[in-house]
Amino acid sequence: MLAVAAVWGSSYLAIKESAVPSGVFGFLAVRFTLAAVVLAVLMGRRLRRITRAELASGSLFGVILAVICIAETYGVTQTSASNAGLIMALTVVVTPLLARGGTPALFYVPAAMVVLGCALLTQSGGFTAPGAGDALIALAAVVRALHITVMARRPGIVDPAAVTLIQLCTVSVLTAVPAVLLGQSGAVLDMSLCQWALTGYLAIACTVFAFGLQVWAVRRSSPARVALMLGTEPVWAVLIAVCLAGESLTPVGLLGAAMVLAGTQWGRAVQSRPAAPAPAPLPAGPGMRSPMLSRGGRWRSCR
C-alpha cells in the first residue's frame, strides 16, 4: 500500500499535465479503456472464470470509482497538484467514521487537525471561499472513503484481478458515453505525445497496478488501516509537485500542509493502537452482591 501511495501521489501532477477541463470525460475514457485492455491481456484465460458475485461487486465499485475519478480529475485541473494531494488526505479522516466498529475518541483530535490543515491549505492565497477545484477534491476524498468501506464489506470477492477489471470497464463505459455526447473525442485526438505517455502511465501504474493491489489489500486488512497506509500519499504529491513542477506554498499553506501530514500520521498511530482489554469482573464473594435479571426484566440483587 505504500507503493500505491507513492504512485497515486505522482498521479496528480500527471493528471494536471495531461487533462483539460473541456476533455475530462474523454481523457478518463481513454485512460480506463487502456487500463482495462492491459489487465484483460494479463488475465488471459481467467476471464472465463469471473463469477456473478465478482461481476456485481466490480460493477458497484466501478460506479463509485467513476464518481471519484470525475470529481478528482475536474478538481486537479482547477487547483494545484500539491493542494489536490493534501486535500485527498481527508480520506484518512472519513474512512474510520464510515467503517463498522468503534472509533477511538482520541482519533477525533488528529482528524480535526487534518480538516483544519486542509482549510488553511485552501486559503494559502488569501482568506476567501475555497475554490471549485479544492471542493471537488474534497468530494473525491469522501467518496474514496466510501469506496474503501464498501469494498471491505462486499462479500464474494475471490479474484481481485477480476473485480478490478469489471471496475475499469464500468468506469470506461460511464465516461465514454458522456464523452461522445459532449463531443470530447476531439480533445483526445489533439493530445500531444507527452500527454499520451502520461495517460499510459496513469492507466498502467496508477490504475491497473494500484487499484488491483488495493482490492487485494482491503480484503486482508481493515478499511481504516488501508486508508491510513495511504496516508503518505500527500507527502509524495507535494514532493513531486514541488520538485518536478516547481509549485510552491505560502507560509499559510505550509502550515496547513504540516497540519495535514502530522494529523494523518497521528491518526494512523491512534487507529493502529490495539484496544485495551476489558477488566475482569470481580468475584462475588461472601458479603458481596451480584446483579441478576429477574423474570420481569428488572435487575435485582441477591446474595
N, C-alpha and C positions, 0 to 999 in steps of 0.2 A: 504493500500500500504506500510505502514511502516513494517507491519508483513511480507509482501512479501520481502521487502528489507533485513530484518534480515535472513529470510530463504535462500534467494539467496546468502547472504554474507557467510553463512555456506557451501554453495554448492561447493565452490572452493576447500576447504580442503577435502570434501567428494569425489569429483571427483579425486583429486590428489592421494588419498589413495586407490581408487578402480579401476581406469582405467590405462591402459598402452598404449603407442603409437601403439603397434602392434595389439591391440584389440579394438580400439576406436569404429569402426562401430558395432562390436558385442556387446560391452558394451551399446551403445546407443539403439540398437535394443531391448535388454533386458529391459532397463530402460523404454522405451516408450511403449513397448508392455505390460509390467506390469502395467504401469500407465493407459493405455487405458482400460485394463480389469477391473481395480478397478473402474474407472469412469463409465464404461458401467454398472457394477453391481449397482452402486449408482443411476444411472439414471433410471433403470428399464424400465417401460412401455413408458417413454418419448422418447425412441429410435425410436418408430414408428412415432413420430411427427416431425422428422427432415425435414426441408424444403429444397428445391433446393437451395435457396439463402444461407442458412446456410452451406449446403454441399459445394457450390462453394467457399464461404468465408473461411471456415475451411481448404479446400484444398490449397487455395492460402497462407493462413497464415502458414500452415504446411510446405510448400516448403521453405518459408523464415526462419521459425524456424529451419528446418533441417540444413540450412547453418550456422545459429548462433551456434547451438549445436556442429556441427562438428568442426568448427573453434575454438570454446571455449574449447572443450574437448582436442583437439590436443594441443592447446595453454597452458592449465593448466598442461599437462604432461611435458611441456618443460620450465616452468618458476615456480616461487614460487606462492603459493596461495595468499599471500598478494599483490604481483605485479599484479596478474590477477584481483583481486577485485578492485584495484585502477585504473587500466587502463580502466576497464569497465565503469568508470565514464565519459568517453568520450561520452557516450550515452546522458548525460545531455547537452552536448555542441551541438551535431549534431541534436537532435530531434527538437528544436525550429527552426533551419535553414531549415528543411525539411517541417515543418508544414506550412499551409496556414496562412496568416496574417503577419503583420509587426512585426519584432523582434526589441525591443528597442536597440538603438545604444549603450547604456551603457552595454548591455549584452555581447558584444564582449570583454570587458575587463576581466571579470571573465572567459570567455571562453578561452581567450589566457592564462590566469593563469593556467587553468586545463591542457591545452595542454603542456605548459612548464613544469608543475609539472610531467606529465607523462614522458616527455623526460628525466628529471632528475632522475626519478624513475628507468627507464630502464638503466641508466648509473651509478647506485649506486655501481657497482663493478668495475668501471673504464670506461673512456670515449671511448667506442667502438661502433660499429654498433649495433642497438637493436637486441636482439636475435629473433629467429624464433617464439618462444612461445609468446613473447611480441607483435610481429607483428600480429600474429593470433588473440590474444585477442583484439587488436585494430580493426581488421577487424570485429570481432564479435560485438564489441560495435557499429560500424557504421551500421551494418545490423540490430542490435536490434532497433536502432533509426528508421530505415525504417519500421521494423515490427510494432512498436507502431503507426507510422504515417499511414500506410496502414490500420491497424485495425480501427483507428478513422474515416477514410474516407469511409470505405466499408459499403454500406447500406445493409439492410435485415437481420441484426442480431437480432433475437428475443430471443433465448435461449442461453446464454453464455456457458452453460454446453455442449450443442450440438456442438457448434463451437469448443470448446476446445477438445471434443472427436475426431472430424474429424481431428483437428491439430495433436493430438497424434498418430492417426492411420496413417496419412500421413508420419510423421517422422519415425514411426516404419517401414513402408514399404521401405522408401527411404534409411534407414540404414541397414535393414535386407538383402536386395538384394546384396549390395557390401560386407557385412559381409560374406555371403555364397560364393560369387565369390572369395574373398580374403582368404578364409579358416580360418576365425577368430572365428569359433564356438569352436575350441579347447581352445582358450584363455578364453572364457566364462566358459567352463566346469572346468577350472583349478582355478577359483576364490575361495578364502577362504571364510569361514563363515562370517568373518568381512566384506569382500568386498561385499558379498551378502546383508548383513544388511545395508551397506551404499547405495547400489544400490536401495534397497527398500525405504530407506529414501528419496533418490533423486526422485524416482518415485512418491511417495505419497505426501510428503511435498513440494518438490521443483518443482514438475510438475503438479499433479492434483490440489493441492490447489493453488499454485502460479499463474499458467497460467490461471486457471479458474477465479480467482479473478481479474487478470489483464484485461481479456476480459470484465468482468463486469464493472470495474472501468473506462476503457478508453472510454466507451460509455457514461459515465456520467461526463466526465471532458475533458479538452483539452489535446492533446498529450504532450505538453510541461510540463503541471502540473504533469501528470503521471510520466514522466521521472524525473522531479525534486523531486517528492516524493520518488523516488527510489534512490535519491542522497545519502541517508545514507548507502546504500549497501557497499561502500568501507570501512566505519568505522567498520561494522560488520565483513567484510572479514579480515581486519587487526587484530582486537581484537581476533578473533577465531584462526587465523593462529599463532599469537604470543603466546597466552595463551595455546593453545592445542598442537600445533605442534612445538613450540619453535623456530619459524622463527624470524629473526632479520633484521633490516635495518641499513645501513651505514648512516653517517651524511648526505651525499648527497641524499640518498634515503629517509631519514626522512624529509629533506627539500622539496623534490618532493611530498611526501605524504601530508605534511602540505599544500602545494600549491593546490593540488588536492582537499582536503577536504574544504579548505577555498574558493576556486573558485567555487566549487559545491554549497555551501551554499549561497554565494554571488549571483551567477547566479539564484538560486532559488528565492531569495528575489527580484531581479530585474524583473524576468519574472512574478512573482506573483503580482507585484505592479499594481494597476489599472491605466488605461490610463487617462491622464489629459483631461478634457472636452474641446471641441473646443470653442474658444472665440466667443461670439455672434457678428453678423455683426452690424456695426454701422448704425444707421438710416440715410437715405438720406434726410436730412432736407433742408431748403432753402439755396441756395448758394452752396450746395454740389453736386458733380457729382457722379452718379452711373453708372456702366458699363452695357451695354445692347448689345445683339448679333444682328447684322444687318442681313438682308436677305442673304447677300453674305458670311456669315460665319465669318465676322470680328467683332472684338469688337469695338464699338463706344461709345461715351459718350454723354449723353443728360441731361438736367436739369429735 
